[in-house]
Amino acid sequence: MSVTVVHDYYFKPDGDVAEGKAAAAEFVEFLNDYPGNQMTLWLEDRENSLHHFHINVFDSIEDFEKVIETPEVKRFSNRLYPHTARRTHVAPLCDVWLAQGKGIEPVAHR
């Protein structure tokens, strides 16, 4: 069963958003090649540029648990967290059975 992880980040008004985005870009690049990762997206709120979302879909809870133990997650957190005022995440166990859009390959139900 897949696991979808949604992170919700709010940057501090005086936080370095550019550094946070650079950390995110590096981390997303890592996740794009990570075994067991189906999809990763980083989104910026149009109405509040300090509010960002990071969405990942992993093949299994085991794949998710493996990735959170990697040095890349620690490096990403160390770069991003000093610039955020608050952050939350949810990780519901669910299957992704439909994902399609311009430039996005369909994600097949597993």
N, C-alpha and C positions, 0 to 999 in steps of 0.2 A: 504494500500500500504506500502511495506517495505521501510525502509530507510537504506542506506549503508553509513557508516561513515569511511573515510580513513584519518588517521592522518599520517603525515610525520614529523619525528623528526630527527634533527641533533644534536648530542652531541658536546659540546665544547671539543677541544683537551685536555684540562685539567679538563674536567668534570668527575664525578665519574660514569662511565658507569655501574659498578657493582651495585651501588645504584639504578640507573635508571632501570636496569633489575629486581632488587628485587622489586621495586615499581610496575613494569609492571606485574610481576608474581602474586603479591598479588591482583592487580586490575583485571587481567584476571580471576583469581579464583573467585572473587566476581561476575564478569559478567557471568561466566559459569552457575551460579545458579539464575541469575536475570530474573524475569518474563518479557517476551517480547523480550528477547535477543535470536536470532537464532544462532549466530555464533560470535566468537571473535578469532582473530589471532594476534600474535605479530611476526613480521618478522625482521630479521637483514640482511642488504645488505652484500653479500659475498665479494664485492670489496671494501667496505668502512664500517668498523665495527662501525663507528660513526653515520651511517645512519640507522634508524629504521622506520618501518611502523607498524601501529596498525589499524586493520580492524575490524569493527563490523557491523553486520546486525541485525536490530531491526524490530519487527513486524509492527511498526507504528511510525509515527513522535511523537505521544503522549508518546510512550514508551521511545523513545530517549530523549524527553524533561524531562521526569520524572527522568531518570537516571542521567542526568547532574546536577540535584538538590540534589543528594545524598551526604552525608558526605564522602563516599568512593572516589568520583570524586575529591573532594577538597583535601583529603589526598594524593591521587595519584599525582595530579598536584603540590602540595607543595613539594613532594619528587622528582619528575622528573624535573620540570621546571628549578630549579637552575643549572642543569647540561646540559641544552640544549642551543645551540646557536640560533637556530631558529626552528620554527614549523609551520605547516600549516595543515588545514583539509578541506575536502570537504564532503558534505552530500547530494548526489543526492537522490531524491525520485525515487526509482526503486524497482521492484520485483526481488528477486533472484529466478530463475526458474530451475537452474541446478548447483549443487555443489556436487561433488563426488571425492573421492580419497582414497588412501590406509589409513585406519584408520579413515576416515571421513564418517559419515552417510550422505546419500543424503538429501538435503534440498528440500522439496516439494514446488511447486508453490502454493501460498496461494491465 
